[in-house]
Amino acid sequence: MPDGRTLILYTTEPCGFCRQAKALLETRGFSYEEVNLAKDPVGRAALVARTGQMTFPQLVIGDRAIGGFRELLEAERDGVLDELLAA
């Protein structure tokens, strides 16, 4: 498992894609910090300002917004996730 940059996973409840993203990361052995914004409207606004997205989950590696579950899945399938975390 790459041991470089921090992956932050912004989630809410209920959220099937959030659960799938966490399962994918855990299956691959990636550590991540989860920030649950279910009851945090200020945090949600800050996330939108940071990523430009209003959907969940949202993944950020270092200072780079990756996107949601679809983007995570694509990055993992293409081998890009390893590279982003190791950088």
N, C-alpha and C positions, 0 to 999 in steps of 0.2 A: 504494500500500500504506500502511495506517495506520502511524504511527511512534510510537505512544503507549506503551501498557503492554506489559510483557514477557509472552510466552506461554511457559509451561513445559509440556513434553510428557513425562510419565512413561511409560516403556516397559519391556518385558521381552522375552525371546527364548525360543522363537520366538513371534511374535505377528503374525498376519495383519492384525488391526485396527490395530496400531501402524504397520505398513508403509503401510496405507491412509491413516491420519491424516497421516503424514509426507508422503505423496504429495500429498494434498489441500492441505496447507499450502504445500508447495513450488510446486505448480502455481499457486496463488493469489498467490505471492510473499511470503507471510508469513514473517518470521523467527521462530525459536523456539529455545529452549534444550531439548535433550533430556537427560533424566536416566534412564539405563538402570539399572533395579533388579533385573536378572536374578540377580545374585549378591550381593544386599544385603538380608538379612532385616530389619536394623534400619531401613533406608530404607523398606522396604515397610510396616513397622509405623507409621513416622512418616507415610507417605502415607495409610494407613487412618485414622489419628488426624486428619489434616488434612481429608480429603475424605469420610470415612465409607464409602468404596468399596474393594473388594478386587480389582477387575478392571482390566485394562489395555486401551488406554492410559487415562490420566487427564490432563485438561487443566486448567491453572490459569492464569488471566489476572489479573495483579496479585495481590490477596488472595482472588479469587473462584474457587472450584472450579466448573468448567463441566460436567464429566462425562467420558464416554468418547467413542468414535468416533461413535455415533449422535447424541449431543448436539452434537458438533462439526459433523456433517453438517447437522443441523437449523438450527443457528446460522448456518452459511454460506449455506444455501438461503434463509433468512428475512432475510438481510442484517444479522443481529444481531452476527455475528462482527466485522464492520468497526466497528460502534459500540462494542463492548466493548474492542477494541484501541485505538481512538482516544480513549477516555475518559480 
